[in-house]
Amino acid sequence: MHQLDVDFLDEHIATFILSLQREDGTEFEPKSIRAIISSLDRKLKRHKYPFSIMNEKGPQFSLTRATMLKRKA
């Protein structure tokens, strides 16, 4: 995961977020999704990935952040 291009990884994480649901078909709480993304972010940080999923101010991971905002609504 830490060797993937940022745009490719952004698209896959956003798709993953959209597909998340419990076995009974209900959606996860936004806090649970945030915890999953934070875990991914920590893994990337350990491998010295040059961008952060949640703390980036530029275009990196903008699709993932936008998808998370949509899931909160």
NORLINCOR-V104947 format. One record per residue. PSI is psi in degrees with one decimal (none if undefined). Layout:
# NORLINCOR-V104947
psi = (PSI:PSI)
This chain:
# NORLINCOR-V104947
psi = (-40.5:-6.2:0.4:151.7:142.8:-40.2:-40.1:-46.1:-40.3:-47.1:-41.9:-38.1:-41.1:-42.5:-40.5:-44.9:-42.8:-28.8:-8.9:126.2:157.2:168.7:-30.4:3.7:-7.4:158.6:153.4:154.7:147.9:-33.4:-36.9:-40.3:-42.3:-40.0:-39.9:-46.3:-37.3:-37.0:-43.2:-41.6:-42.7:-41.2:-44.0:-41.2:-41.0:-31.3:14.9:39.0:136.6:-7.8:152.7:141.3:-48.0:-19.6:5.0:138.5:-18.1:-159.9:-11.4:128.5:23.5:-34.2:-41.3:-46.2:-40.8:-38.8:-39.7:-39.3:-38.2:-37.5:-24.3:-29.6:none)
